[in-house]
Amino acid sequence: MLRTITLAIGVACAALPAFARDQVSDFTLDNGMQVVVIEDHRAPVVTHMVWYRAGSADEQPGVSGVAHFLEHLLFKGTETLEPGEFSATVAANGGRDNAFTSYDYTAYYQRVAADRLELMMTMESDRMVNLQLSEEDILTERDVIIEERNQRVENNPGALFREQMSAAQYLNHRYGVPIIGWRHEMETLDLQDALAYYTQFYAPNNAILVVAGDVQPDEVLDLAQKYYGTIPANPDLPERTRPSEPPQTSARRMTFSDPRVAQPYLTRSYLAPERNSDDQKTAAALTLLAEVLGGAQTSVLNQKLQFEQQKVVYVGAWYSGTSLDKTTFNLTVVPVPGLSLEEAEQELDQAVADFIETGVDEEQLDRIKMQLRASQIYARDDVEKMANRYGRALTSGLTIADIQTWPDVLQAVSSEEIIAAAEMVFDKRKSVTGWLTATDLTAEEITQ
Amino acid sequence: MLRTITLAIGVACAALPAFARDQVSDFTLDNGMQVVVIEDHRAPVVTHMVWYRAGSADEQPGVSGVAHFLEHLLFKGTETLEPGEFSATVAANGGRDNAFTSYDYTAYYQRVAADRLELMMTMESDRMVNLQLSEEDILTERDVIIEERNQRVENNPGALFREQMSAAQYLNHRYGVPIIGWRHEMETLDLQDALAYYTQFYAPNNAILVVAGDVQPDEVLDLAQKYYGTIPANPDLPERTRPSEPPQTSARRMTFSDPRVAQPYLTRSYLAPERNSDDQKTAAALTLLAEVLGGAQTSVLNQKLQFEQQKVVYVGAWYSGTSLDKTTFNLTVVPVPGLSLEEAEQELDQAVADFIETGVDEEQLDRIKMQLRASQIYARDDVEKMANRYGRALTSGLTIADIQTWPDVLQAVSSEEIIAAAEMVFDKRKSVTGWLTATDLTAEEITQ
């Protein structure tokens, strides 16, 4: 089944001469707000998004979770909208809306019929500056985010484990603090914390409007000027620099135990470079390295550890370079029952060392590149995904040119560059190795 | 030799019926500045100190080292003092002066003839608010602190190792950031960073004046009122709360390798409670635990690992509860040549487990308590040490009453409380185990 799909994609790609450029227009309003229009006229719908260059990593110390908290609070009222009226209006107009927060951005989106775009801009521009919050809103919504944390993190040993891994990976940067927040800090978030973040970061000169779908760029620009262009820039917007990492010089390990763990596993994370504007080659090599090593059933680690040696029930490699600051390259291994984490880790290390020794299989690399090309072409079919891709990259310090050359940069990576990237990134001194186990280890077991 | 000294102390203590209270007077000026006078009329000298409730853990993210940088810069000029004139004046008056920065405080002191106290206050109160800094001062002094870091940290594998240990120990709190600063952040410290810290924290309502020596409390108060009392309080002084730790749930390990390491060793640090006002019992039990386990040649770990088994050339236990926020309890072991760190760690864990099983030797505990009592009595002989003790405790959230009851709290600790403290603090989930080795470990060695 998989093979068939792969072949089908291969054929589709071969028929395409090269990457067509996305139909993207880019403007900047006088107040500094960036406007990106992605045209797609196949259906009379539009995705309207506002991305703020502010995420959890832009928070002040002690108020972790406030970026995400504020995202929730933006659905409360403004001077002209009742609490809840925003989403109700979107729904009444046949659309849907949502929002999301990450380390580097907070984004709000609505997907509606194209002729409702102006209404979306009316409401979205309104809540950029006119948010009205009461003490009661704070108390109610704080319970909501704490409950969200309960469900997503506290009830999930893997999520708790990942939090501790990130905290150990980053010695200085706020990527070590969870996006949703440390629980004990979430419990103290108040109106003042939310408003401080709002006042500092929610402003047109810190925002990117992404409109994708059945629209004309000049019409979008006119509307954007009318609704967003009239909001004054925040003259006190701080420069976007976060505390960066000191040299990481110590291989770190940790064991997290929780009786709810059904399947013990281990994760290794390495500090890794991110995509940088005009400098995406290393990130491209790391992206391909993750694919070659553990991106699919046919990848090197899967073939060796899962199918040949039958040592693991799962192995994966993961890297995402779309990040404002240093990111991580992750390897995860779930051993077969009966194999210890220690043995599984040795097998993993051996397999990675063998891979570096052996080099990249050119046929596998060609196949992966073709799959990447195909998935990028297919992605252009999904206008919402396109809007996401642009918003995410632009709030992570990349430019439209970077986004558009990225597929070519990926295609140009050689097998030698992949091995060089592996040798660079697999530096244990910059790594954390985590074991997730079901039972509390005894002192002796932890020692060994 | 040691035995003789111990006996001598024993005799001296037996002759003392109980703790005499220190001769301490405490005032608060109208602007919120605390004044503490410790009388000691045996010599016509005085120690004049100003302690700020601001240390490296009060810094903003991204400017690590600025507290210590500012400490250096306070020896530049004011409106009335030329750069360097402060120390030159102290020296010309037969005194000496210095300053120091820690996580929780920055302190300035001079020791001079008692009749020069007013001159010290004139100058110290002046630089509390009238500091004049030029861009050139910044550049020059920044080179000085970077060079200080080179000497103290970069040239010292043990210091680099401890930095990485602290960073791994603290997931959220700034005790994980070195007092001297991360080098890459120190290199960017500028005039604005220094002035921001100065403006925020250097104010009478954030300072404690400690005057110790041949002085009368009312005379000190009059002078303090004249020089410090006339400085307005900073109405914007922020509440002193730092980001606190989330639950620590994962045993962490790290290996730091440096070819300059002459003698490999291992350190285990556990997150531990600190002394809190009116609640010093746990800290007292931990203080005694450190003494019982590894405070001297006759301690449990030393006796067992060093003398009986001859497995280690050094073992020590260390705890200091004088800290505003959560501190650490540390164990360090240097194995004999030929014994691996892994084996040494197993021996350490076994010895600690045996100790908890066996309990505290009452004779050893009595001996330690007597030594503590003696050292506290002898400390009262050193007026400078007394001033330090008060300043340090007061900037760590303790009161004068806490300082004065501390010796009694220590004496009241039972052997059961020590074992209970051991069982509480030796929780691997809150620990970091660090190995310092001479050579880069191979991937395989790190894996094991």
Interface residues (C-beta under 8 A of the other chain):
Chain A: Q60 P61 G62 S64 L160 F161 E163 Q164 M165 A167 A168 L171 N172 R174 G176 V177 W182 R183 H184 E185 T241 R242 P243 S244 P246 Q248 T249 S250 A251 R252 R253 M254 T255 F256 S257 E342 E345 Q346 D349 A353 K428 R429 G434 L441 A443 E444 I446 T447 Q448
Chain B: Q60 P61 G62 S64 L160 F161 E163 Q164 M165 A167 A168 L171 N172 R174 G176 V177 W182 R183 H184 E185 T241 R242 P243 S244 P246 Q248 T249 S250 A251 R252 R253 M254 T255 F256 S257 E342 E345 Q346 D349 A353 K428 R429 G434 L441 A443 E444 I446 T447 Q448
